[in-house]
Amino acid sequence: MGNTSKKLAAKCTLLTKEEQKYVAATFRAASKNSERIREDDLIVSGKVDAVSLEKFWGPQIDPRLAQYLTNFLFGSGQQKSPTVDFNRFAELYVYNVRGTVEERMMVTYNCLGMDYNEDVELPYQLLKEYCESIASTYIKIVKSSSGPRARTWLEKGFRAAASHVQALGEAAAASLGGDPDAAQHHCTAAQLSKWLQTNILLKQLAELVYINLYGINKRAGDESPAPLPPTAPSLLPIADGLEAMPDYPAFTDLSHIVWINSHLPQKHQHRWRFLFSSHIHGESFSTLAGRIQEQGASILIIEDTNGYIFGGYAPVSWAFGPNFTGNDESFLFTCVPRMRVYPATNYNDHYQYMNHYTKTLPNGLLMGGQFHFGGIWLNAEPFGEGSSAESCSTYRGYKRLSKEPSFRLRSLEVWGVGDKPLVDKDDEERDASVLDTNPEAKAILDMAGRTRHSEGIREEPPL
């Protein structure tokens, strides 16, 4: 880095020493070693000398975001300046990556062509388009990546359709109000402040976008943008288990993967492990159950014959039994026609249930609600039939997931999330009793109020 970059970096105390190297180099390339950048040199594709800027600030940036960045950097209307200095250029990065709520509010107002003023309301439609432009730029960056993480998803047929990318941005904006499906027209400064504090998805998308735009992500072999320490999790997980499948029947979009993954506990965001596909493993409940047991936390994704895509996050391993399992990390979600998420209410603990070949208990898989009236209910026999109830007290804000109360499966897949748990089978077998392997008999005794004398009497493990 030349003396010009060092002098520029020294002028901005907002940046760390490591960041100064990257940001100053980017500024130097765009400004042609001067102390100011012209608008055409930074935004317009084909007019940038540096390869890095041509790559990041040219075709990969959504045209709407390019306009918003122009508004922030150069101003708008009569106040517009033909050039921008290094400090303003650095502020755009810093405020988006680790700015305070007030700084992020100022960025939002300025990007939308307004001065930050607590008395000025923002048009909701404009805010929604702002979110869509950030989501679109993020997906463009991912699609153009040469790293293995994005390549695996794309090469296996996972799409990045414009309509789904737009829906991802809409979902980020919809959390502004109490009811994401209620009509919204304007946004007050107080609403914007609360929204920016709680909207984790938008914050992560913006961080990853600006880290890329400023060239601060270049870790060898990994296209997933991450700031200099501390690192942030990528919104796109590693895909394990698809290597041997040249023609994977993908029915979800990269935007759906990002949407679901952003709501998982951070410990499970880095990796998705392919477990089951109805197109690959056949329409068999026994096969489904056999492939998802003892796999730890998992994601169930369903497409019905009406084209609706929805599912649920199961935070513990699936297992046959008469009782509900899981915990309040569980949630349900939709991807099509809209992206919505329904977290646990803690009203009840009906998160996960699975049974098969029992005469006295329902045979199938359930998430939320009551037997046969769940948020998601999949019949064991005949396989392929399911239902989604009109209401479900297990999940907050819940609305029916499928188009019709009863549906038929078009596609079903299950992914383990995070690292596969270690299971010591010897310990499991040693600790099992006869009733553990016969949940129906155990349930009958429970309902009859009979004492199970073998309960709690187990062979001591060897020393």
Secondary structure, 3 states (H helix, E strand, C coil): CCHHHHHHHHCCCCCCHHHHHHHHHHHHHHHCCCCEEEHHHHCCCCCCCCHHHHHHCCCCCCHHHHHHHHHHHHCCHHHCCCEEEHHHHHHHHHHHHHCCHHHHHHHHHHHCCCCCCCCCCEEHHHHHHHHHHHHHHHHHHHHCCCCHHHHHHHHCCCECCHHHHHHHHHHHHHCCCCCCCCCCCEECHHHHHHHHHHCHHHHHHHHHHHHHHCCCCCECCECCCCCCCCCCCCCCCEEECCCCCCCCCCCCEHHHHHHHHHCCCHHHCCEEEEEEEHHHHCCCHHHHHHHHECCCCEEEEEEECCCCEEEEEECCCECCCCCCECCCCCEEEEEECCCEEEEECCCCCCCEEEECCCCCCCCEEEEEEECCEEEEEEECCCCCEEECCCCCCCECCCCCCCCCCEEEEEEEEEEEECCCCCCCHHHHHHCCCHHHHCHHHHHHHHHHCCCCCCCCCCCCCCC
